[in-house]
Amino acid sequence: MSTQAYPQLLAGKTGIITGALDETSIAWQTALRAHAAGARFLLTNTPVALRLGSLQRLAEETGSEIVPADATSLDDLEKLYAAAQERFGQIDFLLHSIGMSMNVRKNRPYTDLNYDFLQKTYDISAVSFHKMLQVAWKRQAFRRGGSVVALSYIAAQRAFPKYDDMTEAKALLESIARTFGYHFARRDGVRVNTVSQSPTPTTAGSGIAGFQKMLQYGELLSPLGNATAEECADFIVVLFSDLTRKLTMQNLYHDGGFSTTGLSEALLDLLPDPPAATA
Ligand SMILES: NC(=O)c1ccc[n+]([C@@H]2O[C@H](COP(=O)([O-])OP(=O)(O)OC[C@H]3O[C@@H](n4cnc5c(N)ncnc54)[C@H](O)[C@@H]3O)[C@@H](O)[C@H]2O)c1
């Protein structure tokens, strides 16, 4: 990516970016672009992800500090915001880019979920968003005009059988964005939105059974094709910017037109012709 010509939409803004694991991560690409757009931020992920991933390289590239935090731990989140506030004062943006399901990992089908795993899915993939917002709320961490974005998927609205228990996690995540979005708008003039992104070849995405076919299906159905992680990152930068000041409590489809296309010619062409009718 050429960073020289990147619009300086986030000049002077500061924030927190969660969920960058490696270069494929939506959060990684967002960090690169937010940096190119003039922002300063803290990067955070779990201690395990910090060991397994390559976050240090991203931190060096973007001049950022890493603060380890498990997003399900209120103690860790308090420390994360304390570090952000110590460095920046109040912050302007937060990216929640966190998802994990043990049911998906262990290939448990939707009709045979393990309920301990399900609780974990909710806690990591959705309730962590509420926790990040609630800790920020109590600490008055966001500057007026700030913007929060979390990543979602269209399985929250439509049945995608292989998306497993992440389906309900995303429905919950989107609901939290609306309800907390109301409170943040009223008190602090802060926006909260979710971006419903195309299937994207990342570590989390590739864990879904049949992911390569979902990717292919998305490519064939979406008139603009699947949105990439880089394109998603560009969109998130716009959402963090002052150009979207009155956009809040929305789930925004960033999917090349997938969500509003019934059938594409590309998909239709793949189906065999029906047998000719006999008189
Ligand atoms: N890849 C896709 O197809 C796709 C499509 C739509 C939405 N999303 C969403 O995008 C977001 C980012 O995922 P990605 O696709 O970039 O994959 P990714 O694997 O790169 O990112 C997921 C991140 O979640 C982090 N994480 C897991 N448990 C955590 C915890 N307890 N505390 C803090 N962080 C934790 C992981 O370490 C990882 O960095 C997720 O919410 C995902 O559901 C992905």
The ligand as a MOL file (V3000), in Angstrom:
LIG
                    3D

  0  0  0     0  0            999 V3000
M  V30 BEGIN CTAB
M  V30 COUNTS 44 48 0 0 0
M  V30 BEGIN ATOM
M  V30 1 N -12.7880 -13.3330 8.1570 0
M  V30 2 C -14.0670 -13.2580 7.8510 0
M  V30 3 O -14.5710 -13.9200 6.9320 0
M  V30 4 C -14.9460 -12.3030 8.6100 0
M  V30 5 C -16.1610 -11.8650 8.0340 0
M  V30 6 C -16.9670 -11.0050 8.7840 0
M  V30 7 C -16.5760 -10.6150 10.0610 0
M  V30 8 N -15.3870 -11.0700 10.5850 0 CHG=1
M  V30 9 C -15.0110 -10.6520 11.9320 0
M  V30 10 O -13.8560 -9.8650 11.8850 0
M  V30 11 C -13.2390 -9.8590 13.1720 0
M  V30 12 C -11.7400 -10.0580 13.0100 0
M  V30 13 O -11.4560 -11.3420 12.5510 0
M  V30 14 P -10.4560 -11.6480 11.3580 0
M  V30 15 O -11.2720 -12.2910 10.2850 0
M  V30 16 O -9.6300 -10.4750 11.0380 0 CHG=-1
M  V30 17 O -9.5720 -12.8620 11.9590 0
M  V30 18 P -8.2730 -12.8660 12.9230 0
M  V30 19 O -8.1290 -14.2960 13.3110 0
M  V30 20 O -7.1420 -12.2220 12.2450 0
M  V30 21 O -8.7160 -11.9720 14.1700 0
M  V30 22 C -9.4580 -12.4720 15.2810 0
M  V30 23 C -8.7510 -11.9200 16.5070 0
M  V30 24 O -9.4870 -12.1620 17.7050 0
M  V30 25 C -8.4910 -12.2430 18.7350 0
M  V30 26 N -9.0360 -12.7910 19.9750 0
M  V30 27 C -9.5450 -14.0460 20.1820 0
M  V30 28 N -9.8940 -14.1810 21.4590 0
M  V30 29 C -9.6220 -13.0050 22.0840 0
M  V30 30 C -9.7790 -12.5320 23.4220 0
M  V30 31 N -10.2810 -13.3030 24.4050 0
M  V30 32 N -9.3760 -11.2560 23.6980 0
M  V30 33 C -8.8420 -10.4500 22.7380 0
M  V30 34 N -8.6890 -10.8590 21.4560 0
M  V30 35 C -9.0720 -12.1110 21.1390 0
M  V30 36 C -7.4640 -13.1680 18.0960 0
M  V30 37 O -6.2370 -13.2230 18.7950 0
M  V30 38 C -7.3570 -12.5540 16.7110 0
M  V30 39 O -6.3660 -11.5380 16.6830 0
M  V30 40 C -13.9440 -10.9520 13.9780 0
M  V30 41 O -14.9400 -10.3560 14.7820 0
M  V30 42 C -14.5960 -11.7810 12.8880 0
M  V30 43 O -15.7020 -12.5240 13.3490 0
M  V30 44 C -14.5600 -11.8900 9.8750 0
M  V30 END ATOM
M  V30 BEGIN BOND
M  V30 1 1 1 2
M  V30 2 2 2 3
M  V30 3 1 2 4
M  V30 4 1 4 5
M  V30 5 2 4 44
M  V30 6 2 5 6
M  V30 7 1 6 7
M  V30 8 2 7 8
M  V30 9 1 8 9
M  V30 10 1 8 44
M  V30 11 1 9 10
M  V30 12 1 9 42
M  V30 13 1 10 11
M  V30 14 1 11 12
M  V30 15 1 11 40
M  V30 16 1 12 13
M  V30 17 1 13 14
M  V30 18 2 14 15
M  V30 19 1 14 16
M  V30 20 1 14 17
M  V30 21 1 17 18
M  V30 22 2 18 19
M  V30 23 1 18 20
M  V30 24 1 18 21
M  V30 25 1 21 22
M  V30 26 1 22 23
M  V30 27 1 23 24
M  V30 28 1 23 38
M  V30 29 1 24 25
M  V30 30 1 25 26
M  V30 31 1 25 36
M  V30 32 1 26 27
M  V30 33 1 26 35
M  V30 34 2 27 28
M  V30 35 1 28 29
M  V30 36 1 29 30
M  V30 37 2 29 35
M  V30 38 1 30 31
M  V30 39 2 30 32
M  V30 40 1 32 33
M  V30 41 2 33 34
M  V30 42 1 34 35
M  V30 43 1 36 37
M  V30 44 1 36 38
M  V30 45 1 38 39
M  V30 46 1 40 41
M  V30 47 1 40 42
M  V30 48 1 42 43
M  V30 END BOND
M  V30 END CTAB
M  END
